Amino acid sequence: MTEEIGEVPAVGDAVRDTVRDRVGRVMGHIGPYVQLRPLAGGREWDASPDRLHTLTPAELLSALVAEANARSRRAR
């Protein structure tokens, strides 16, 4: 769920899609859905705003470090 119940995250917010267990950045809103894109870029997906959790600064840092680590493993 979003951090504040009933609040739709703003464009640019980092959130966790609890249905897909993925982290993304809010790119926009269309109809009842929020469009998310992975933090490192990539293909957007739609998510229901009531299934999103706004990341805390610590959660965002952890997600960014995990993405950087995954990227470094792929580069070899």
C-alpha positions as CSV (number, residue, x, y, z in Angstrom):
1,M,0.0,0.0,0.0
2,T,1.1,3.5,-0.5
3,E,2.7,5.1,2.5
4,E,-0.4,7.3,3.2
5,I,-3.6,5.3,2.6
6,G,-5.5,6.8,-0.3
7,E,-2.5,8.8,-1.6
8,V,-1.4,8.2,-5.2
9,P,2.4,8.5,-5.4
10,A,3.7,11.5,-7.3
11,V,5.7,11.3,-10.6
12,G,9.3,10.7,-9.6
13,D,8.6,8.8,-6.4
14,A,10.3,5.5,-5.9
15,V,7.9,2.7,-4.9
16,R,7.7,-1.0,-4.5
17,D,5.0,-2.8,-6.4
18,T,3.9,-5.4,-3.8
19,V,2.1,-7.6,-6.4
20,R,5.2,-8.0,-8.6
21,D,7.8,-7.4,-5.8
22,R,9.6,-4.9,-8.0
23,V,10.9,-1.5,-7.3
24,G,10.3,1.3,-9.8
25,R,10.0,5.1,-10.3
26,V,6.6,6.6,-11.0
27,M,6.5,7.8,-14.6
28,G,2.9,8.8,-14.8
29,H,-0.8,8.1,-14.2
30,I,-3.3,6.8,-16.7
31,G,-6.8,6.0,-15.6
32,P,-6.8,3.9,-12.4
33,Y,-3.1,2.8,-12.9
34,V,0.3,4.2,-12.1
35,Q,3.1,3.6,-14.7
36,L,6.4,2.5,-13.2
37,R,9.8,2.1,-14.7
38,P,12.7,0.2,-13.1
39,L,15.2,2.4,-11.3
40,A,17.9,1.7,-13.8
41,G,15.6,2.2,-16.7
42,G,13.8,-0.2,-18.9
43,R,10.3,-1.2,-19.9
44,E,7.4,0.4,-18.0
45,W,4.6,-1.6,-16.3
46,D,1.2,-0.6,-14.9
47,A,0.4,-1.0,-11.2
48,S,-2.6,-0.4,-9.0
49,P,-1.9,2.5,-6.6
50,D,-3.3,0.6,-3.7
51,R,-0.6,-2.1,-4.1
52,L,2.3,0.3,-4.0
53,H,4.6,1.2,-1.0
54,T,6.5,4.4,-1.2
55,L,10.2,3.7,-0.4
56,T,11.9,5.2,2.6
57,P,15.3,6.7,1.9
58,A,17.0,3.6,3.4
59,E,14.9,1.3,1.2
60,L,15.7,3.4,-1.9
61,L,19.4,3.3,-1.1
62,S,19.2,-0.5,-0.7
63,A,17.4,-0.9,-4.0
64,L,19.9,1.3,-5.8
65,V,22.9,-0.7,-4.3
66,A,21.2,-4.0,-5.3
67,E,20.8,-2.7,-8.9
68,A,24.4,-1.5,-9.1
69,N,25.6,-4.9,-7.8
70,A,23.5,-6.8,-10.3
71,R,24.8,-4.5,-13.1
72,S,28.4,-5.1,-12.1
73,R,27.8,-8.9,-12.2
74,R,26.4,-8.7,-15.7
75,A,29.3,-6.7,-17.0
76,R,31.8,-9.5,-16.6
